[in-house]
Amino acid sequence: MNNVLILTIIDLIGKSKTNTLIENKSLNKSVNLSAEDILSCIEKYKQIDSEFEVPSLEKIKSTMKNSEKTVLESYKLGIKATNIFNDDFPDKLKSIEDKSILIFYKGDLNCLYEEKSIAVIGTRTPTENGKKIGEVLGNYYAKEGFVVVSGLASGCDTVAHKGCLKGGGKTIATLPCGLDKCYPNENKDLAYEILQKGGCLISEYKIGTNPSKNKFIQRDRLQAALSLGVAVVECAVECGTMHTVCFAKKYNKKIAVSLHDETKSDIDTVKGNLYLLENEDVIGLNNIDDYKKYKDILLGYEKYKRQE
């Protein structure tokens, strides 16, 4: 299906309703690129919600024109797009319950197909120890052939990406904004290096879209979806990292948590680690042996589950 068409429908009725139309087989590859076809497709949502207001044909034509402009301008910026109906759309993003429909990307999309992948995430304000751990994790798993997934945020995400790159690996950054922006702006050089070294930047949001709280949460789910497991470097009890952890649990991914010196248990950005270690089924990471154990669990995860 044409990216302009799917972007038009999402902009008209939102991702959730678009997903419902896909689930109900109301939206499929047979829909052609015309305002009338889009109207006919969207009208079917009325069968689900009688109070749903169907957009006018004029509104559809106007939105389609904007979508065409968006896709063209994105391409000029080196930003490509693919949607759930295309053969190149990553299976990892369409196999989850709250699946992706359309993604924009810069770099090598093949990174998203790699089976060996791990999310390394954590707080934006880690301790010095946390910074070291994040970089070591990114470096270790890169050298073990894993694609490292993170969110390009300050702090733990940044050092995880950098550690991966230093280890000669490829890394994926999931962004909560359009790819014409870099969030945070201070990581522009890092984003460029990720691309130069064969990695990928991805977003569900079109150019011109600014970050927001909900978009951060939605990008967190992509980190969990793209990875065999999620490794928490350092986090507070209530923070964005916990959103990724919750999605990882939902998607049946194995979670690992870095161990920190008990004398630092009064530090807010370590309390989340302690909480997870005490209350959740997670793997503790304290040394290279633990890293290897976690790697083996991830690579033999189906066998591991059966044994448990």
C-alpha atoms as one frame of an Amber mdcrd trajectory, in Angstrom:
protein
   0.000   0.000   0.000   1.173   3.520  -0.771   2.675   5.392   2.188   0.743
   8.533   1.267  -2.533   6.648   1.593  -1.797   5.106   4.979  -0.437   8.409
   6.339  -3.596  10.159   5.124  -5.853   7.704   6.947  -3.813   7.918  10.151
  -3.915  11.710  10.063  -7.668  11.656   9.464  -8.810   9.177  12.101  -5.760
   8.321  14.240  -3.586   5.233  14.596  -5.951   3.310  16.871  -8.952   3.519
  14.530  -6.726   2.767  11.546  -5.488  -0.338  13.313  -9.083  -1.384  13.970
  -9.891  -1.101  10.264  -6.870  -3.283   9.500  -7.898  -5.853  12.119 -11.389
  -6.000  10.616  -9.984  -6.413   7.095 -11.701  -3.156   6.119  -8.355  -1.668
   5.150  -6.128  -3.818   2.981  -3.851  -3.797  -0.035  -6.770  -3.494  -2.431
  -7.479   0.083  -1.392  -6.311   2.376  -4.203  -4.819   5.815  -3.991  -7.938
   7.925  -4.384  -9.961  10.111  -2.045 -13.083   8.135  -2.867 -11.430   4.830
  -1.916 -10.256   6.320   1.369 -13.734   7.641   2.115 -15.278   4.249   1.395
 -12.773   2.587   3.701 -13.204   5.043   6.569 -16.995   4.868   6.327 -16.775
   1.243   7.436 -15.755   2.433  10.900 -19.332   3.629  11.292 -20.303  -0.036
  11.704 -18.113  -0.165  14.804 -19.000   3.229  16.264 -22.304   4.720  15.168
 -21.296   8.110  16.582 -18.123   8.269  14.513 -18.034  11.317  12.269 -16.856
  10.454   8.783 -14.599  13.154   7.334 -15.800  14.934   4.226 -14.393  14.197
   0.793 -12.895  17.696   0.767 -11.132  17.026   4.071  -9.771  13.760   2.711
  -8.466  15.426  -0.446  -6.806  18.182   1.590  -5.180  15.672   3.966  -4.001
  13.548   1.062  -2.342  16.583  -0.499  -0.530  17.304   2.772   0.539  13.667
   3.038   1.981  13.713  -0.478   3.956  16.816   0.454   5.160  15.213   3.704
   6.408  12.046   2.003   8.165  14.069  -0.723   9.834  16.446   1.734  10.849
  13.510   3.923  12.530  11.825   0.994  14.483  14.988   0.252  15.781  14.848
   3.832  16.882  11.237   3.412  13.885   9.958   5.391  12.115   6.933   3.950
   8.887   5.270   5.040   7.287   1.851   4.976   3.957   0.546   6.196   2.468
  -2.650   7.518   1.230  -3.785   4.101   4.709  -3.731   2.560   7.017  -6.737
   2.380   9.888  -4.766   3.927   7.937  -3.814   7.057   9.660  -5.431  10.094
   7.784  -8.433  11.471   8.781  -7.397  15.006   6.594  -4.299  14.747   3.511
  -5.991  13.346   3.526  -9.060  15.578   2.742  -7.109  18.766  -0.782  -6.390
  19.954  -0.482  -2.607  19.581   1.351  -2.971  16.300   2.982  -0.260  14.279
   1.329   0.755  11.011   3.738   3.242   9.475   7.358   3.986  10.305   9.757
   6.600   9.034  13.433   5.749   9.026  16.922   6.933   8.178  19.736   4.474
   7.696  19.709   0.717   7.250  16.284  -0.833   7.786  17.958  -4.254   7.849
  18.937  -3.530  11.460  15.277  -4.026  12.385  15.273  -7.516  10.905  18.190
  -8.761  12.999  17.200 -11.545  15.375  20.011 -10.763  17.822  18.949  -7.484
  19.372  18.859  -6.038  22.861  17.462  -2.822  24.315  19.801  -1.031  26.742
  17.934   1.744  28.521  17.807   3.883  31.638  17.523   7.276  33.258  18.607
  10.554  31.673  20.495  11.415  34.868  22.553   8.360  35.783  25.317   8.201
  38.364  28.889   7.968  37.099  28.692   4.252  37.792  25.521   4.037  35.729
  27.228   5.747  32.803  30.035   3.209  32.922  27.598   0.292  33.116  25.550
   1.555  30.175  28.588   1.915  27.963  29.960  -1.483  28.980  26.619  -3.161
  28.236  26.345  -1.520  24.817  29.939  -2.461  24.048  29.708  -6.056  25.264
  26.546  -6.954  23.356  27.773  -5.211  20.206  30.891  -7.382  20.274  28.624
 -10.422  20.730  26.868  -9.540  17.470  23.768  -7.881  18.899  22.095  -4.807
  17.482  21.668  -2.441  20.437  18.345  -0.606  20.670  17.844   2.563  22.695
  16.133   5.937  22.570  18.925   8.478  21.874  17.994  10.250  25.121  20.576
  11.858  27.373  22.217   9.672  29.996  21.936   5.896  29.786  20.657   5.807
  26.201  23.533   7.952  25.021  26.250   5.825  26.624  24.578   2.608  25.414
  24.638   3.838  21.810  28.230   5.036  22.195  29.364   1.794  23.785  27.808
  -0.158  20.925  29.522   1.990  18.307  32.875   1.666  20.066  32.377  -2.089
  19.993  31.916  -2.008  16.230  28.216  -2.752  16.414  25.092  -1.325  14.847
  22.495   0.476  16.900  18.870   1.534  16.469  17.526   4.753  17.970  13.774
   5.119  18.421  12.617   8.744  18.447   9.457  10.376  19.882   9.352  13.020
  17.135   9.741  13.477  13.406  13.133  12.496  12.004  13.716  16.040  10.788
  14.383  16.764  14.455  16.859  15.290  16.909  15.784  14.837  20.512  17.717
  15.882  22.432  19.407  18.334  20.084  22.737  17.736  21.834  22.822  14.234
  20.330  22.869  15.359  16.702  26.450  14.203  16.269  25.632  10.859  17.858
  22.656  10.395  15.529  24.922  11.132  12.572  27.506   8.617  13.792  24.820
   5.963  14.222  23.893   6.390  10.558  27.497   6.546   9.359  28.237   3.236
  11.072  25.321   1.327   9.570  22.633   1.895  12.186  19.108   3.211  11.908
  16.909   5.979  13.297  13.187   5.230  13.362   9.982   7.021  14.300   6.258
   6.532  13.895   5.875  10.284  13.499   6.039  12.389  10.358   8.386  15.326
   9.925   7.401  18.411  11.867   6.113  16.378  14.831   7.392  17.489  18.244
   7.969  15.159  21.207   5.228  14.718  23.820   4.662  12.509  26.855   2.520
   9.995  24.986   4.976   9.836  22.093   7.768   8.940  24.512   5.635   6.075
  25.842   4.820   4.865  22.345   8.471   4.897  21.308   9.276   2.919  24.484
   7.085   0.102  23.223   9.098   0.024  19.979  12.285  -0.546  21.973  10.737
  -3.569  23.654   9.214  -4.876  20.415  12.488  -4.690  18.497  14.518  -6.561
  21.120  14.891 -10.081  22.437  15.306  -8.574  25.884  15.554  -5.304  27.779
  18.536  -4.453  29.979  17.927  -1.712  32.537  21.059   0.249  33.381  19.720
   2.543  36.075  16.280   3.991  36.803  13.921   5.452  39.375  10.783   3.651
  40.526   8.579   5.974  38.495  10.158   6.887  35.183  10.009   6.366  31.434
  12.237   3.303  31.662   9.459   1.508  33.524   7.185   1.979  30.499   9.640
  -0.017  28.407   9.836  -2.643  31.155   6.039  -2.949  31.186   5.958  -3.379
  27.412   8.728  -5.968  27.651   6.630  -7.961  30.133   3.596  -7.613  27.879
   5.576  -8.914  24.896   7.084 -11.753  26.938  10.651 -10.458  26.669  13.282
 -11.322  29.261  14.303  -8.376  31.433  17.719  -7.838  32.997  18.653  -5.252
  35.615  22.073  -3.939  36.570  23.094  -4.483  40.170  24.301  -1.466  42.114
  26.200  -1.149  45.366  23.715  -1.427  48.250  25.317   1.627  49.830  23.827
   3.630  46.958  20.294   2.377  47.531  19.223   5.826  48.706  19.860   7.296
  45.253  16.576   7.822  43.403  17.919   6.623  40.048  18.938   3.305  41.589
  15.735   2.633  43.527  13.989   1.411  40.373  16.684  -1.227  39.889  16.221
  -2.439  43.467  12.445  -2.494  43.038  12.658  -4.619  39.886  15.165  -7.009
  41.423  12.963  -7.505  44.482   9.541  -7.632  42.813   9.901  -8.886  39.257
  11.253 -11.955  37.469  14.454 -10.385  36.164  18.071 -11.343  35.613  20.649
  -9.486  37.702  23.659  -8.126  35.850  26.803  -7.562  37.870  29.737  -8.864
  35.810  30.797 -10.432  32.528  29.567 -13.862  33.626  26.097 -12.384  34.173
  26.224 -10.688  30.767  27.062 -14.016  29.146  24.299 -15.795  31.058  21.777
 -13.211  29.906  23.052 -13.484  26.334  22.611 -17.267  26.415  19.097 -16.907
  27.807  18.155 -14.484  25.048  19.558 -16.630  22.274  17.929 -19.781  23.647
  14.884 -18.087  25.042  12.247 -20.511  23.698  14.160 -23.471  25.115  14.653
 -21.601  28.372  10.914 -20.964  28.731  10.078 -24.629  28.170  12.550 -25.699
  30.845  10.976 -23.350  33.379
